[in-house]
Amino acid sequence: MFRSNPRNVMQTNIFTKVASMQIILCLLQLPMIANNRKLVKKFLAQSLKNLKLSYVDLYLIHFPVGFVYHSPEEYFPKKDGIVQLDFSTDILEVWKAMEAQVDSNRTRFIGLSNFNREQISRILKVARIPPVNLQVGNFLSFL
């Protein structure tokens, strides 16, 4: 497969070392029912327990508006067939709770998902630990 010359030996050794590395990054998103400073730790701790991990690499606030919390099993709470949004969601308080997860070594980094410029600016003004990323999903069906 590889001829015996120094260049191919070097390529073989590098390939073997890279192929033997196992790099797995774990990213989790805070469920929308947990967009409350009192629920951030609870949901991350449960996810870590379920995954048998001591920490995740990145924990994101999934959406700037939460759903009304009824129970940990009800991810899409509905009333009369309509999802119940929690308009009292305080993203600044949620962010502070996310920073506490970094301080407690349950996550290495924290970030945002589906936030707009104004919402990001509000977080940056109070953030002790700034977001490391902004995840935005684009789907052709929404265009």
C-alpha positions as CSV (number, residue, x, y, z in Angstrom):
1,M,0.0,0.0,0.0
2,F,2.7,2.5,1.0
3,R,6.1,2.3,-0.6
4,S,9.1,2.3,1.7
5,N,10.3,5.8,1.5
6,P,10.6,8.4,4.2
7,R,7.7,10.5,3.0
8,N,5.2,7.6,2.9
9,V,6.5,6.3,6.3
10,M,5.8,9.8,7.8
11,Q,2.3,9.9,6.2
12,T,1.6,6.4,7.6
13,N,2.7,7.4,11.1
14,I,0.6,10.6,11.1
15,F,-2.4,8.7,9.7
16,T,-2.1,6.0,12.3
17,K,-1.9,8.6,15.2
18,V,-4.8,10.7,13.9
19,A,-6.9,7.6,13.2
20,S,-6.3,6.3,16.8
21,M,-7.3,9.6,18.4
22,Q,-10.9,9.5,19.7
23,I,-12.1,13.1,19.9
24,I,-15.8,13.4,20.8
25,L,-17.3,16.7,21.6
26,C,-20.6,16.7,23.5
27,L,-23.1,19.6,22.9
28,L,-26.4,19.9,24.7
29,Q,-29.2,22.4,24.4
30,L,-31.2,23.6,27.4
31,P,-34.8,22.5,26.7
32,M,-37.2,25.4,26.2
33,I,-39.2,24.3,29.2
34,A,-36.1,24.9,31.3
35,N,-35.6,28.6,30.3
36,N,-35.7,29.6,33.9
37,R,-32.7,30.2,36.2
38,K,-34.0,27.7,38.7
39,L,-34.2,24.9,36.1
40,V,-30.9,25.2,34.3
41,K,-28.8,23.2,36.8
42,K,-31.5,20.5,37.2
43,F,-31.8,19.8,33.4
44,L,-28.1,19.8,32.8
45,A,-27.5,17.5,35.8
46,Q,-30.2,15.1,34.6
47,S,-28.7,15.1,31.1
48,L,-25.2,14.4,32.5
49,K,-26.6,11.5,34.6
50,N,-28.4,10.1,31.6
51,L,-25.3,10.3,29.4
52,K,-23.0,9.0,32.2
53,L,-20.8,12.1,31.8
54,S,-19.3,14.5,34.3
55,Y,-19.4,17.5,32.0
56,V,-20.3,18.6,28.4
57,D,-18.2,20.6,26.1
58,L,-20.9,23.1,25.1
59,Y,-24.2,23.9,26.6
60,L,-26.6,26.2,24.6
61,I,-29.7,28.1,25.4
62,H,-31.8,26.7,22.7
63,F,-34.2,29.6,22.2
64,P,-34.7,33.0,23.8
65,V,-38.3,32.3,24.8
66,G,-39.2,29.4,26.9
67,F,-42.2,27.1,27.2
68,V,-44.3,27.0,30.3
69,Y,-42.9,24.3,32.7
70,H,-45.3,21.7,34.0
71,S,-43.1,18.6,34.3
72,P,-39.7,17.4,33.1
73,E,-41.4,14.9,30.7
74,E,-43.6,17.5,29.0
75,Y,-41.3,19.2,26.5
76,F,-44.1,20.8,24.5
77,P,-46.8,21.9,26.9
78,K,-50.0,22.6,25.1
79,K,-53.3,24.1,26.1
80,D,-56.2,23.6,23.7
81,G,-53.7,22.3,21.2
82,I,-51.5,25.4,21.3
83,V,-47.9,25.3,22.7
84,Q,-47.7,27.5,25.8
85,L,-45.0,30.0,25.5
86,D,-43.5,31.5,28.7
87,F,-43.3,35.2,28.0
88,S,-41.8,35.8,31.4
89,T,-38.5,34.2,30.3
90,D,-35.6,36.3,31.6
91,I,-32.7,35.5,29.3
92,L,-30.3,37.5,31.5
93,E,-31.1,35.4,34.5
94,V,-30.9,32.2,32.5
95,W,-27.5,33.3,31.2
96,K,-26.3,33.8,34.8
97,A,-27.4,30.3,35.6
98,M,-25.5,29.0,32.5
99,E,-22.4,30.8,33.8
100,A,-22.8,28.9,37.1
101,Q,-22.7,25.7,35.2
102,V,-19.3,26.6,33.8
103,D,-18.2,27.6,37.4
104,S,-19.3,24.2,38.6
105,N,-17.5,22.3,35.8
106,R,-20.7,20.8,34.4
107,T,-19.9,22.4,31.0
108,R,-16.7,23.9,29.5
109,F,-18.4,26.5,27.3
110,I,-21.8,28.1,27.0
111,G,-23.5,29.6,24.0
112,L,-26.7,30.6,22.3
113,S,-29.0,29.3,19.6
114,N,-31.6,31.2,17.6
115,F,-30.9,34.6,19.3
116,N,-31.1,37.9,17.4
117,R,-28.7,40.8,17.6
118,E,-30.6,42.7,20.3
119,Q,-30.9,39.6,22.5
120,I,-27.2,38.9,22.1
121,S,-26.3,42.5,22.9
122,R,-28.3,42.3,26.1
123,I,-26.5,39.2,27.2
124,L,-23.1,40.6,26.4
125,K,-23.7,43.6,28.6
126,V,-24.1,41.5,31.7
127,A,-22.1,38.4,30.8
128,R,-19.2,37.5,33.0
129,I,-18.5,34.6,30.6
130,P,-19.4,35.6,27.0
131,P,-21.1,33.2,24.7
132,V,-18.6,31.1,22.6
133,N,-21.0,30.6,19.7
134,L,-24.3,31.4,18.1
135,Q,-26.1,28.4,16.5
136,V,-28.6,29.3,13.9
137,G,-30.6,26.8,11.9
138,N,-31.8,27.6,8.4
139,F,-34.2,25.3,6.6
140,L,-35.4,25.6,3.1
141,S,-38.9,24.9,4.1
142,F,-38.9,28.2,6.2
143,L,-37.6,30.4,3.4
